[in-house]
Every structure is written in structure tokens, then in C-alpha cells.
Amino acid sequence: MKAITAPMTEEMLEVIASRFRLLGEPARLRLLHALEQGDRTVGELTEQLRGSQPNISRHLNALFEGGLVARRREGNTVCYSIADPMIFKVCELMCASAREQIRMRMELMVGRPARARRGSSS
């Protein structure tokens, strides 16, 4: 892992911790994933994610306040989009790390490398 070269100020640590807290809610990750496909209205997101409108709106507002999503009014509806596409790089890294952790746990459970089992026909 590459070391952080710039010193981390208390303010920067708070900003980073705040972003991770936003991502600590599965509903918000689902919303980000849905918005990765393109802009959506609250109604579209509510239908796509099968959630309640107040709950979806609450999570979208948190993501908006955290700077991860943007919103614009179109008549009587509000349309949301991704404001910071870098968040998907963070998600990619976390997914890769989780997959590796799962693979290592599986190896421990069976007592041999998971890759070695793939090639065997036993």
C-alpha cells in the first residue's frame, strides 16, 4: 500500500470519516449504484429500489449534503445525478478487498488454496 505523502490535518480526517459514514449505509450504496447508470428522479429511484419515498429522499439528501450526488429541479420533480464519480473508485477498491478477504477465509475453511481447488476434478 502506498503511504500518504501529505500530512493529514484534523479537518481532512473528518471529511474522509464523513464520506465513509455515508457509505456505511447499504441503502445509500444502492442509490449510488442506481445513479451510476444515469440520472434518476426520486420516483424512479423509489420504484427501482422498491423503497419508500420518504426513506429514499432522506438518503438522497444525506448523499447530496455529503457532496456525492447533485440535484436539479425539472418542473415539479427533482432529478439526481452523481456529483463525484471518484466515489466509484473507492467502491471498486472496497469490493476488490472484500473479495480477497472472502477468498482467504474460504481457503482457511477448507485448508487449501481456493485456486488449487478450481483445477481439480475430485
Secondary structure as GFF3:
##gff-version 3
##sequence-region A 1 122
A	DSSP	alpha_helix	10	23	.	.	.	ID=ss1
A	DSSP	alpha_helix	26	36	.	.	.	ID=ss2
A	DSSP	beta_strand	40	41	.	.	.	ID=ss3
A	DSSP	alpha_helix	42	49	.	.	.	ID=ss4
A	DSSP	alpha_helix	53	65	.	.	.	ID=ss5
A	DSSP	beta_strand	69	74	.	.	.	ID=ss6
A	DSSP	beta_strand	77	82	.	.	.	ID=ss7
A	DSSP	alpha_helix	87	110	.	.	.	ID=ss8
A	DSSP	alpha_helix	114	119	.	.	.	ID=ss9
###
